[in-house]
Amino acid sequence: MSITLDLSRASAAVKAPVNLSGLTREGLRNALIEAKICPPEKAKMRASQVWRWIHHYGVTDFALMSDIGKETRAALADVFTLARPEIVERQVSKDGTRKYLIRTAPGIEVEAVYIPDVGRAGALCVSSQVGCTLNCTFCHTGTQKLVRNLTTAEIVAQVQVARDDLEEWPSPKEDRRLSNIVFMGMGEPLYNLDSVADAIDIISDNEGIALSRRRITVSTSGVVPQLQALGDRTAAMLAISLHATNDALRDKLVPLNKKYPLDQLMAGIRAYPGLANTRRVTFEYVMLKGVNDSPDEARALVKLIEGIPSKVNLIPFNPWPGTDYECSDWKTIERFAAILNKAGYASPIRTPRGRDILAACGQLKSESEKQRASARIKAEREADGDDAAVA
């Protein structure tokens, strides 16, 4: 006897409500129309009201939107959400750096870091992916496999979380504590350009968070085909994770170089939209003892970037558990900087920040991944001990 199941009454999977924080202005208008919150002719006005409450005042409750009718507020709450993600852990370094471990969905965790006294007042280092595919050998984040791209809402949420913590709502015109955004956290931003570009549109909007695009920097390891699009779509400041002056060494340090070698990368940088003395590219160069820190390397770097409006950030290597690299001696770093300075390039030595909470450059990695790795290493050691005992 065959049995036929009647699935006609089976309910569809419940979709999570859309978080309006991750919608551009156009996306917000369209969402209000599609949800029948308001007719098309009133959508622009209504979207502007909602926008200011979300991005200028930082509200997370539709009921607080006092210039919108109660019925409309109730309708918004029925369909949409403004909820912040869960803050799994908040750590504060002895130097004032704050690191946030943020869980945006089950199994999805990213780290964002607020660094005071950087930029005009303070910079937030945000992530664009969970994990990374680039496997740069000196970078802790690169040891975590890619889980997925972050959504626009998940990127914007990192800024909102930091502003919540800094008590910086409504958006101040002056005396900001969070004045700069740097896409230098987990992941390669140009592999998630759509979400990154939309997030920059939201963060820079003058009726919201209102951070100037000239105070937003996107760092890439060199996804050359996307450089033009990054400049055209975002007008963000460009930073290049360089770290070597020849293909042989960069192939080892930044494996992406095998796909886009230095000649292609430098050509792409020279063509970056808006590049000028007032909009210089930043070359990031981590100082690795005995690897890339010789005077010859400094002179090769000068030759490599010749003619490009730029500065070089020299980054003392930040150690992490399991790495084989060491940081260059301070005198070596100063000698390297002096060669660049003599050639006319600003070459500040970045002061390591947040090292004691693993919040410094190259140290970010989601806590769940760290715990899994720790448990795996412990299990392997115990297994080795058992094998030795048996032998």
Order of alpha helices (4+ residues) and beta strands (2+ residues): beta-alpha-alpha-alpha-beta-beta-beta-beta-beta-beta-beta-alpha-beta-alpha-beta-alpha-beta-alpha-alpha-beta-alpha-beta-alpha-alpha
